[in-house]
Amino acid sequence: MKHFLFAFALGILITACDTNSDESGLNSPEQIITKDLTQSPTYFKLSSGLTVDTWDLAFTSGNQSYLVDLNQDAGATVTIGDTGTAFETAGFPGTAYFASDTGTSMAIGASWMEMSTYNPTDHSIGGNGTIYFLRCADYQRIKFEVLSASPDEFQIRWAPENEDHTFGVTQTATVPYSSGEPAYWDFSIASTVTPEDWDLGLVSLPITIPGAGTFYMPSVQLNLTRVIRFAILPDTPLDSFEATTENITWVPVDELHQPLGYGGDNEILVYHPEPPYNHKVIVEHPEQLLLIETPDGQYKIQFQDYGSGVVVFLYGEV
């Protein structure tokens, strides 16, 4: 695919449909041209072709703790500032290390709590003053602190980062939740939300390389809470593919890893520092077919090209 396509796509965004489209299913393979994912992410629902927004943090409880989860599948990340720094004057750390949740550990979790403030009467607890610097699912950067929590609610405050890297007006909120029903928070609207279903994310992730700094890499993310399994078929055109049990080797997803993302075993968008690419990212195997199974069905995807932050792929129902 010629690179003029990407310049055209940046000027006139072309997608199969948007958040106002009918969920009428897929009658034939469609070509999707994303927005520039270096500027904004795309979270894609395969059953309808809709692009949706998603949450940043989840507030819940467990293991006698009050927990803050990052939306790791969407690429939300955090840098942890110094405990005890005044919130109003705290700035983004100069040498930022971005962390996210994994299947075995949480970047924020219960680390915000000050155990000496626990109140056995109402089971509330106060914060220890740790300030977290978040890169949200929509790339917005904020500083954030948990002030307190109880079995019914969290008290939080945050401030958005300005273009000049100062921070805006501090905002506070009470976030109601229950142990059986976490609260999902979206900083772009400063409110709890009902999580949208998405299956495939095209995002730019901050990758910290020790001794070299932080780089932003394009990545294909699976929503591991929805995707059941996937398969890779080499040298298989999407239009001519017909599913049989004999020609598919399905791989269950692992909540610890993003198999298609940056550094994954089946990485789709690969950075090449060497000639002839000279520090470019390409679709490593445009000839291969990706199959994804979700609770809604099975889907086939063929990534065709990447350039200037824009991803082009074909997809349809199996």
C-alpha positions in Angstrom: 0.0 0.0 0.0 1.5 3.3 -1.0 2.4 5.9 1.6 0.3 8.6 0.1 -2.6 6.7 1.7 -1.4 7.6 5.1 -1.2 11.3 4.4 -4.7 11.2 3.0 -5.9 9.3 6.1 -4.5 11.9 8.4 -6.3 14.6 6.5 -9.6 12.8 6.1 -10.1 10.1 8.7 -11.5 6.9 7.2 -12.9 4.1 9.3 -15.5 1.5 8.8 -17.9 3.1 11.3 -18.0 5.2 14.4 -19.6 5.2 17.8 -22.9 6.2 16.3 -23.1 3.4 13.8 -25.7 0.6 13.9 -24.4 -2.7 15.3 -25.5 -4.6 12.2 -22.6 -7.1 12.1 -20.2 -7.8 9.2 -21.4 -9.0 5.8 -18.0 -8.8 4.1 -14.4 -8.0 5.0 -13.8 -4.3 5.7 -10.7 -2.2 5.5 -10.0 0.0 8.6 -7.7 3.0 8.5 -7.1 4.2 12.0 -6.4 7.7 13.3 -2.8 8.6 14.0 -2.2 6.4 17.1 0.7 8.5 18.2 -1.9 11.3 18.9 -4.8 9.2 20.1 -5.6 5.5 20.5 -8.2 3.3 18.8 -10.2 0.8 20.8 -12.1 -1.5 18.4 -15.1 -3.7 18.9 -15.0 -6.5 16.4 -18.6 -7.6 16.5 -19.8 -4.2 15.3 -16.8 -2.3 13.9 -17.4 0.4 16.6 -14.5 2.4 18.1 -15.2 3.2 21.7 -13.7 4.9 24.7 -12.5 3.1 27.8 -11.7 3.7 31.5 -8.4 4.6 33.2 -8.6 3.3 36.8 -10.8 0.8 38.7 -11.5 1.2 42.4 -12.2 -2.0 44.4 -11.2 -4.0 47.5 -9.6 -7.3 48.2 -7.2 -9.1 50.6 -8.1 -6.6 53.4 -7.0 -3.7 51.2 -8.5 -1.0 49.1 -7.1 -1.4 45.6 -6.6 0.9 42.6 -6.3 -1.0 39.2 -4.8 0.4 36.0 -6.5 -0.4 32.7 -3.4 -2.3 31.6 -4.9 -3.8 28.5 -5.6 -0.3 27.2 -2.0 0.8 27.9 -2.6 3.0 31.0 0.7 3.5 32.8 1.9 5.2 35.9 5.1 6.9 37.3 5.3 7.0 41.1 6.4 10.2 42.7 8.0 10.8 46.1 5.8 10.3 49.2 5.4 13.4 51.2 5.7 15.9 48.3 3.1 18.7 48.4 0.4 17.8 45.8 -0.1 21.4 44.5 3.6 21.9 43.8 4.6 18.3 42.7 5.8 18.1 39.1 6.3 15.2 36.8 9.5 13.3 37.6 12.4 14.2 35.4 13.4 10.6 34.8 10.1 9.0 34.3 9.8 5.2 34.6 6.4 4.0 33.3 4.9 1.0 35.0 1.6 -0.9 34.5 -0.3 -3.7 36.2 0.5 -7.3 35.4 -1.2 -10.5 36.2 0.9 -10.9 39.4 1.4 -7.3 40.6 -0.3 -3.9 40.7 1.5 -0.6 39.9 -0.7 1.3 42.4 -2.8 -1.4 44.1 -2.7 -0.7 47.9 0.6 1.2 47.9 -1.2 4.5 48.5 -2.5 3.4 52.0 -1.1 4.6 55.4 -1.7 1.6 57.7 -1.4 3.7 60.9 -4.6 5.6 59.9 -6.9 2.6 59.9 -10.1 3.1 61.7 -11.6 -0.2 63.0 -15.0 1.5 63.7 -15.8 2.2 60.0 -12.9 0.4 58.4 -11.7 3.5 56.7 -8.0 4.3 56.0 -6.1 7.4 54.9 -3.5 7.8 52.2 0.3 8.1 52.7 0.7 11.1 50.4 2.1 9.2 47.4 1.5 11.1 44.2 1.1 9.1 41.1 1.6 10.5 37.6 -0.7 8.7 35.2 -0.7 8.4 31.4 -4.3 7.6 30.8 -5.9 5.3 28.2 -6.5 8.4 26.0 -2.9 9.6 26.6 -4.0 12.4 28.9 -1.4 12.9 31.6 -2.4 13.8 35.2 -1.1 13.7 38.7 -3.3 11.7 41.1 -3.6 10.9 44.8 -5.9 8.7 46.9 -6.8 10.6 50.0 -8.8 7.9 51.8 -11.1 4.9 51.3 -13.7 2.9 53.1 -15.9 -0.1 52.3 -18.3 2.3 50.3 -16.1 4.9 48.6 -12.7 6.3 47.7 -11.8 10.0 48.1 -9.4 11.1 45.3 -7.8 14.2 43.9 -6.1 14.9 40.6 -4.8 17.7 38.3 -4.4 17.5 34.5 -1.0 18.3 32.9 -0.9 21.4 30.7 1.0 21.6 27.4 3.8 23.5 29.1 4.1 20.6 31.7 2.6 22.6 34.5 -0.6 21.3 36.1 -4.1 22.7 36.0 -6.6 23.2 38.8 -6.8 20.4 41.4 -10.1 18.5 41.4 -11.5 16.2 44.0 -14.2 13.5 43.9 -15.9 10.9 45.9 -16.0 7.6 44.1 -18.7 5.1 45.3 -18.1 1.4 44.8 -18.7 -1.9 46.5 -16.6 -5.0 47.0 -18.8 -6.9 44.5 -19.0 -4.0 42.0 -15.8 -2.0 41.2 -16.0 1.6 40.1 -14.5 2.3 36.7 -13.2 5.9 36.4 -12.6 7.9 33.3 -10.5 11.1 33.8 -11.5 12.6 30.5 -15.1 13.1 31.9 -14.1 13.0 35.6 -16.7 10.4 36.3 -17.4 6.7 36.7 -18.4 4.8 33.6 -19.8 1.5 32.5 -16.9 -0.3 30.8 -17.3 -0.4 27.0 -16.6 -3.7 25.3 -13.6 -3.5 23.0 -11.4 -6.3 21.6 -8.5 -4.8 19.7 -6.5 -1.7 20.8 -4.1 0.2 18.6 -2.1 2.4 20.9 1.3 4.1 21.5 3.0 2.8 24.6 5.8 4.5 26.7 8.6 1.9 26.8 11.4 2.6 29.3 14.8 1.2 28.3 17.3 1.3 31.2 20.2 3.7 30.3 18.5 4.9 27.1 15.3 6.7 28.2 11.6 6.4 27.4 10.4 5.8 23.9 6.8 5.6 22.5 6.2 2.5 20.5 3.1 1.5 18.5 1.4 -1.7 19.9 -1.5 -4.0 19.1 -3.3 -4.7 22.4 -5.9 -7.4 23.1 -8.5 -6.8 25.7 -7.6 -9.9 27.8 -10.8 -9.7 29.8 -12.7 -10.4 26.6 -10.5 -12.2 24.1 -10.7 -16.0 24.7 -8.0 -17.2 22.3 -6.2 -16.3 19.0 -4.5 -18.1 16.1 -1.8 -17.0 13.6 -2.0 -18.5 10.1 1.0 -17.7 7.9 0.6 -16.9 4.2 -3.2 -16.9 4.4 -5.1 -14.2 2.4 -8.2 -13.0 4.4 -10.5 -13.1 1.4 -9.9 -16.8 0.6 -9.7 -18.1 4.2 -12.2 -20.8 5.1 -12.2 -22.1 8.7 -11.8 -25.8 9.4 -10.7 -27.4 12.6 -7.8 -29.0 10.8 -6.0 -25.7 9.8 -6.3 -23.7 13.0 -4.1 -24.0 16.1 -5.8 -21.9 18.8 -3.7 -20.3 21.5 -5.5 -19.3 24.8 -4.7 -15.8 26.0 -2.4 -15.4 29.0 -3.3 -12.5 31.4 0.4 -11.9 32.0 1.3 -11.0 28.5 0.1 -9.1 25.4 1.1 -11.6 22.6 0.5 -9.2 19.7 1.9 -6.1 21.4 5.4 -4.6 21.7 7.8 -7.3 22.7 5.1 -10.0 22.4 5.7 -13.5 21.0 3.6 -12.6 18.0 4.4 -8.9 17.8 2.5 -7.2 14.9 4.2 -3.8 14.7 7.9 -4.2 14.9 10.6 -1.5 15.3 13.6 -2.0 13.0 16.7 0.2 13.8 18.8 -1.5 11.1 18.9 -0.8 7.3 17.0 -0.7 5.1 14.3 0.5 7.6 16.5 2.8 9.6 14.5 3.2 12.8 11.1 2.6 11.3 8.1 0.5 12.5 6.6 -1.9 10.0 3.9 -4.6 9.9 6.3 -7.5 10.2 4.1 -10.1 8.5 1.4 -8.6 6.3 0.9 -12.0 4.7 -0.2 -13.7 7.9 -3.8 -13.9 9.1 -4.8 -13.3 12.7 -7.9 -15.1 14.1 -9.5 -13.8 17.4 -12.3 -15.4 19.4 -14.4 -13.3 21.7 -17.7 -14.0 23.5 -19.4 -12.5 20.4 -17.8 -14.8 17.8 -14.7 -15.4 15.7 -13.0 -12.8 13.6 -10.2 -12.7 11.0 -7.8 -9.8 10.7 -5.0 -9.0 8.3 -2.7 -6.1 9.1 -1.6 -4.5 5.8 0.6 -1.5 6.6 1.8 1.0 9.1 3.1 4.5 8.6 3.0 8.0 10.2 1.2 6.5 13.2 -1.6 5.0 11.0 -2.5 1.3 11.0 -4.3 -0.2 8.0 -6.0 -3.6 8.4 -8.7 -5.8 6.9 -11.2 -7.7 9.1 -14.4 -9.7 9.0 -16.3 -12.6 10.6 -15.0 -16.1 10.3 
